[in-house]
C-alpha cells in the first residue's frame, strides 16, 4: 500500500488540507503502508521555498512523517514522455479558442438551457488547419479526450460514484504557455510512485472522474479513492477565505497539542465519538475509514479547546515534564503538575499558576479579616505537607472559629492564590513548606 499527500507550496497548511494529510497518513500507518509527500510546485509563479519549508515544518509538528518526498518541478521529462504518448494515441488534442470565445459559448449554452459542455470544435480541425494556426502565431491549449465509457468507482467514503462522460467537458491539461494543470502531473506521479490509495477532499470528485480515464489512457492501474467532506462552521457555512486564521501554524502558536489535532480531525463528523487520547497508537487503533461521515462535519473551536484541556489531564508528570523546562527548578516536580493540570487549556498557561505560587498577596486587597489569618497561621500544621494537609488545617480552623463552608475556604483561597477559583487547594499546599505558607499569609 502507498498513500500520498500533495500540497501546493503557495500558502500555509490550513485545517482543510491538514485533514487530508492526517487521513492519508493514519490510513497508511493503520495498514503498514508507505506515505509519500509530494510537493505540487508546477505553478512556479505562486510556489515558494518558504511555503514548502513551512508545510514540512507544520507536518512534522503534527507528528506526520513520510518515507520520502519529491517536487513535481523535478519531473518535467517524465511528464513530457507521457504527454507524447497521449498525443500519439490522440487522447490529447490542441484547441485554439480564446477565453472570451469559450465564455461566450458557455453563456450561449446556459441561455439555451443546455449544460456548459465544451463542443469539441477543435477536435474537428485538420492537420493543415492546426499547422496554419500555429504558424500564424496562435498557441494551443491541450484537452484530454474523454471516452464514452461510464466512469464508475467504489469510493471508500462516498460509496458508489458514477459519471457519464457525456455530461463532462474534455478537461484542459496543458495551458497555452505550456504549463501543466493539476490533472496530468498528479496522475503521472501516482503512476510512477505506484500509489494505491488516494484520500482527498470531496471537491476533487469530478477531478477523479477525469483522472480515472487518464490512468486508463496511460494503461495503468487505477488507485482506490476516498473523498472526505468539507468542514463547515457552526452555521453550516464553508470556511473559504477564512482558512488563513485556521492554519496549522496558528493552532501551534495558540498552544494546541499535536495529538489533539490528530484526534479531532480524524474523528470529527465520524461515527466514532471524540474522546481525549494521549497515545498515537490508541488513535491509530481506533481509526476506521468506514466511520468517516459522508456529509460535512461542523468544526467547533470550543470543542477543540475542550479536547485540548481534557487531553492535558491525561498526561502524567513524566510524560509532560519536558514541556515544563521553562519553569523554576523547584516547580519542575509532580506536585506542581498535579496542582495545575486540571485548570489549564494550554500547557503554556502553567506560567500563570507559577506566578500564583510565587506571588505574596495583601489581605487588605481582598477585605480579609486579619484576626482570621492570625488564627489560620496559628493552626497551620508542621511540614512536610501532603494532599491531606488542607483538610486537616481547615478542620482545625473551623473548630477554632466556628466558620465553615465558603466563609472559611474563600478567604484562604484568596490570600493563597489571589483568585476566587482555581485548582483544588489540597494540591496547592504540598508545594510549600511551613515558612512558605506563613509568607503567603503575611506572617513572615
N, C-alpha and C positions, 0 to 999 in steps of 0.2 A: 504493500500500500504506500502511496505517495500523495501528500497533500501540499498545497502551497498557499501563500498569502502574497498578493501582488499590489502593494501600494504605489501610488504615483508620488514622487517627491516634489509635490507642488504646494505643500502645506503640512500642517501638523495632523497627527492621527487623532480623530475625534471618536466619540463613543460608537458611532455607526460602523466605521470600518474596523475599529478595535474589536467589536463584537465578531466580525468575520474572522479576524486573526485568531481570536480566542477559540472560536468554534472549530476552526481548522486544526489548530494546534492540539486542543484537547482530544478531538476525534482521532488524530494521529497517535497521540500518547495512549489513548484507550486501546488502540488496535496495533500497537507496536510498529507503527509506520514511520516513514521519514517525512520531515517537514522542511519545505524549501521556502526561502524568502526571495521573491523576485521583485526587483525594482523596475517599475514601468516608467522609464525615463526617455521614451522616444520623443516626447514633447520637449525638445531641447530649450525652447524659449522659456517655458514656465518651470522646468525642473531645476533643482539646485542641490549641490552637495550638502549645503547646510540643512535643508529639509530632510535629505536622505539620512544624514547622521542623527538628526533629531528623531526620526522614525525608529531607527535601530535602537537608540537610547531608550525611547519610550517602551518598545517591545521588551527589551532586556529588563527594564524596571518592573514591567508586569510579570516577569518570570518566564517569558516566552523565549525559547532558544530555537535554533534552526541547524539542520545538518549542513547546509551550505547556502550561499546566496550568490546571485549574479545580477547584472544590469542588462536590460534589453539593448541599450546603446552599444553593447559589445558584440551583438549578434546580427549585424546588418547583412553579412554574407549569407548566413543561414536563411534569413528571410528572403533575400533575393533569389536564392536557389528554389525555394518553394513557390515564390511568385512566378518564376519562369515555368514551373510545372503547371500551375493553374492557368497561365496564359496559353501554354501549349495545348492543354486539354479544353480550351475555350470556356473555362469557368470564370475567368476574369476578362472583362471587355471594356474598351475605352468609351468614355462618354464626354460630350463636349458642351452640354447645356451649362449656362451660367447660373449662379444662384438666383438671379432675377427671373430667368426663364423657368426654373424649377418651381419658384414661388408662385408664379402665375399659373402654371399647370396645376399646382396643388389647390389654389383658390378656385380654379375652374371646376375641378373635380368635386370639391366640397360644395360649391354652389349648386351643382347638379345632383347632389345627394349621393355621390359616389365616394368610396374610400380613397384617400390621397395616396394611391399606389403608383410608383413610377411606371410609365407606359412602355419602357424598353425601346424607345425610339432609336437610341444609339446602337442597339443590337442589330438593327437592320442596315447599318452602314456597310458599304462595300470596302474592300481593302483600299481601292483607289480613293474613295471619299475620305477614309481615315487618313491616308498619307497626305492628301491635299490639305486637310485641316491642320495637320501637324506642320507641314511645310509652310503654311501661311502664318504660323506662329501661335496657333491655338494649342494649349496644353490640356491633355485629357485627365479626368479623374477616372478611376477604375472601379467598376462594380462587380460584385460576385453574383454570378447567375445561379439563382436557386432552382433546383429541380422541382418536379411536380409532386414528389412523394410526400405524404403527410409526415410531419415531424412529431415524433412521439418519444417521450421518455418517462421513466418512473422516478419521480423526484423523492428524495429521502424525507423531505419535509412537506412538500405540497401534494404529494401523491401523483396520480396520473395527470400528465400535462401533454397537450397536443396543439399543434398549429398547422393550419392549411397554408402552404406557401403562396396560394393564390391571393391571400389576404395580406401578404407582406411585400414590401418593396425590396428589390435587389439591393443589398447594403453596399455603400461605398467603402472600399477597403484601402484605397490609396488616393490621396489628395492630388490636386493639380501640381503642387510643388514637389511631389514625390514622397512626402511624408506619409507614414502609415497610421491609420486609425487603430483603435484599440483591438479590434477583432482579430486581424491577421497575425500580428506578433504574439498575441495571447495564445491562440490556438497552436501556432507553430512551437512555441516554448513548451506548452503542455505535451505536445507530441514528443519533442526532443527529450524531455525530462521524464517521460512515461508516467505522467500524473494520472492517478486512478480515481481520485475523488476531488470534487470542487464544491466548496461551500461558500456561497456569496449571497449578497442581498437580493431581494425579490425584484429590484429594479433591473436586474440582469436577465430576467426570464426571456424576453424577446431576443436578447443577445445570444442566449443559449440556443435558441432555435436556429439562429444563423450559424453558430459555432458547430453545432452537430453536423450540419451539411458541409462545413469546411473540413471538419475531421474526416468525413467520409470521402470528400473530394480528394483528400491527400492520402486516402487509403490507410487510415489509422484507426485504432480503437477509440471509441467514444468513452470518456470518463463517466462516472456516476455523479450526478448533480444533486445539490440540495440548495434551496433558496429560502433564506430566513426572512421574515417580515421586518418592516421598518420599526424603529422605536418611535413612539409619539409622546407628547407631553400629557399632563393631566386632563387637558381639554380635548385630547384626541387629535391634536394637530402635529404635523411633522416639524422637525427642528430646523431644517433647511439652513439658512444663513446664520442661525444662532448656534450652529455647531462649534464655532470658534471658541465660545466660552465653555464648551464641554469637551475640550481636548484632553487627551490622557495626561499631558504635562500639567494641565490646570488641576486635575484631580490629585496628581502627585504633589503639587505645590500646596494644595489645601491641607494635605496630611492624610489622605486616604491610604489604607494598607492595600498592597497589590493583590493579596489573596481575596480581599473583599470585592474588588472589581472583577476578578476572575469568576468568583462565585456569583455575583449579581448578574453579570452579562451572559453567563451560561444558562441561568435558570429563570431569568425574568420572562414572564409570559409562558413558561412551560408548565407542564402538569406536575412538576416537582416543586414542592414548597421551598422557598428560600430560607434557609436556616444558617446561623453562624457556623462557619467551619474555619479552622486554622491550618489544616493539613492538606496539602495539594493532592496527596494520594486519595484522601477521602472525597475530594471534589471530583477527581477523575473517575473513581469507582461509582459515584452517584450519577455521573453524566450518561444520558442515553439520548441520542439524536432523535429517536422516535417520540420523545416527550416534548420536543420543541414545538411551540404553537404555530399553526398556520396563519393566524391573524396577528395584527400589530400588537405589540406589548407597550404598556404605559411606563415610561421612565419616571421615577419619583426620586427627587433629591432627598426628600425626607426619609424615604425607605432606605436609601443608600447610607445616609447618615446614621440611622438606627442600626443598620447592619454593621457598620464600622465600629460603632460604640459597643455593640454586643459581642463582636468578634474579639476586641481587645480584652474583654473579660475572660476569654478562654485561655489566654497566654499565661503560663507560669513565669516567675521571675527569671529563671534560667533561659527561657525562650525569648524574653524581651529585653534582657539586660544590656545587650549590645546597642540598643536604641536609647539607652539612658546614659550614655557616656558623657553627655554634657552637664550632667547634674553634679553637685558637690559629692565628693568621695563618700562622705558619711551617709549620703542618701541613696547610694547605689546598693541598696540591700532589699531583701524580700519584704520586709515590714513596710517600707515606703510604697512599693508596688501594690501591696495588699490594701494599703490606705487609699491610693488614688484610682485604681483601675476601674472601679465601679462608678466613677464620676468624671470621666473624660470621654470625649467623642473622638479626638485625635491624640496621638501619642505626644505631640509637641505641647499639649496642654498640661503635661506633668510639671512644666516650669511654673505654671500658675500656682500649683499646690506646693511646689518647692518654696515659692515666695511666702505662701501662707505659713509654712513651717518656720521660716526664718524671721518673720515679722513679729515684733512685740507691739501689741495693741494697748491703747489707753482706755481704761474703763469708763472715763468721762465721756468719750465719744459715743458710747452705747447706753449711757444712763444706767450703768450697773451699780448696785448698792455696794459701797466699799466694805461694809460690815459682812456682806455675803461672801466677798472674796477673802476676807480675813479668815472666816470660818472654813472656806474651801481650802485655803492654804494650810491651816492647822490640821485638817482632817486628811490631808494628802498622804497616802501610804508611802513607805520607803520603797526605793527602787531595788532591783530591776523590775520593770513593768512588762506585763503581757496583756493578752486580749481580755483577761478577766478583771484587770485593774480598774477600768472605767466603772463597771458595775459595783465593785467594792467601794470605790471612792464616792460615787453618787449616793449609795445607800447610807454611808456614814454621814454625808452632808444632810440628807433627808431626815435621818434620825436626830441630828443635832438641831435642825432649823424647823422641821415640820413642813418644809417646802417640797413640793413634788411636781411631777409632770413637766409641762412646758416651762413653768416658772422656775423650775430647777435646772432644766437642761439648756434652755436658750441662753441665759447669761454666761454659762460655761462655754457654750459653743462660740458665742460672740467674742469673748475675751481670748479664747484659744486660737480661733481661726479668722476672726474678723468677718465671718459670713454667717448668714442666718440659716443656711442649709449646706449640705455637702456630705462627704464620706462619714461613715459611722465613726464616732469618736473612740470607740473601743480599739479601732485600728490606728488612731492618731496618737494615743498616749504612749504606746511602745516605742515611738520614735524618739522619746526623750528620757533623760534621767530625771531625778527629783529636782535638781538645780534648774534644768531646762523648763520644767512645768512652773516652778516658782517664778522664773523670769517672765513667763507668759502671763502669770497672774499679777505681775508688777510688784513682787515681794523681794526681789533682788536687784 
